[in-house]
Amino acid sequence: MSFLYAKNITFSYINDFDENESAKKTTVFRNLNFAVERGEFVAVLGHNGSGKSTLVKCFNGINIPEEGDVIVNGYNTKDEEHLLDIRQSVGMVFQNPDNQIVATIVEEDVAFALENMGVEPKEIRRRVDDALKTVGMYEYREHAPHKLSGGQKQRVAIAGILAMRPDCILLDEPTAMLDPNGRKEVLKTIKMLNNEFGVTIVLITHYMDEAAQAERVVVMDSGEIVMNDTPKKVFSRVEELKNIGLDVPQVTELTHMLIDEGISLDSEIITEDECVQALSDLLSKC
């Protein structure tokens, strides 16, 4: 079975209650199926309200489906006795790092969850140091988090999750509030965790250039998965993406504009290097 597996899940939010005290619900998705293999790096795209954040929150038990099952590393999220196992296996990083940072010193913040888990002090020290070194924030261990840049804060938040030794990290638009340099810092960290440590990554993002660096891209629209393929295959469907309110990497859009003008280029170009090479090859034939 897949490491993360949502089988025929239905989820609704309760908005209010009517005069008869019956719940008024908004169904986000119905009978949805989705799977992530161990060690994968999957990007999830979709406009606001498409259901992507709701789906991802099902994988660490924040959301429990009304129908169907979510299986995480062999555990069903409906089994409350395994909820701690699930949340130790799957960590979550949110959009605003300030919402996850709770201490006034960086290393104390990274240690916070471990202390609550009852981990031995020597092991906490080792895990905190290892996590901060992994994300490149060890030299800031005695700094105050509020004095760090946005990208640095987000890396501290990721270190706090890493210290728990998760198999998977879910990231809900972790770069949305960051400047370009902060975005690069965080994405570099995410890719390193996946490539060097085999951490399973599920990344929700509105930045197409970030999604282009994943192994697989999933596109959601109105609670349904409408695309599920490699970045090259997904981003080659430019018009379909635009029709559901999404964009494509700038270099892909440029490539398709040139194709529309009759220039022979590969429709699956998604990086600047690929575009430069393709144009260079064309010019060399002139």
Phi, psi and omega in degrees: 000150179297155180298314173244127184217116174256119185245110176051048185270144174236134180220136178226150172261140175271117183272322187192183175233143180274188184298332180267014180062028173269140184289136171265120188241149170245115181278123181276314174210159184224131178053046183271140176238137182199141181219148176228131180275155178300132178087358180284158170239105185245130174258138180244123182245159177162148178290169180302132180090004182283342178107002186294314180293320178300317179297311184297324180291346175289338187276354170231022171080009173292317175250133176248123183294148176290320180228157182079183185225147172244120181251125180238113179053036178091352180258140175272128183296345178282346179274101186299331182291345180252009184296321178295319178300318181295315184284340172282332180277329183233110178265159182230133177243128185261176185298315185257109182299333180298335179283347181251345181270122188242348183250170182264354176232139185305309185293330177291326178294316180295329182278346190305308183294323181295321178297319179292335178277351179081023178291144180299142182307317180296321179290323177300314180302316182294315182292320179298313180298316181297316182295316180293323176294321182299320182265006177073030182239014183299321182292346180258014189299333181257009179279162173276128182304325185291349178265359181272161174287169180300317179295321178293318177300318182293326177291327174295318178299319178294321178299322178298324176286316182300324182299337179277358179058054180282156173277338187215144173236127175262129182236117183261093181051055185291345182252006186298329185258011186254157174280172183306320180293320177297320178299316180297318180302311185291317181294322177300319179295315180300313181295322179296317178299322180286313185286318187266331184245356177070020179289129176290132183239129169238113187245118170270128181209154172258357181266115185292329179292332175288314180299327181295343181267358178280168175282326184218144178240130177245129180247128178248146176211124179052043176079010179236149173274114185256343175215144181202093187198186176293157178305319181299316181291318182293311185284349174285346180267059188304308184295321179297319178296317180294327180293338178254017172086018179248163180251184174228164176306144183305320181294328177291318178297318177299316180301317182289329174295320178292322177298318179298335179272006176094007179274132185279101178226158177290128182286353183255021176288128181229356179235158179297320181298319179297320181293316179300316181296318181296316180292322177298318179296320179296313182295328181292340180271351182283000000 
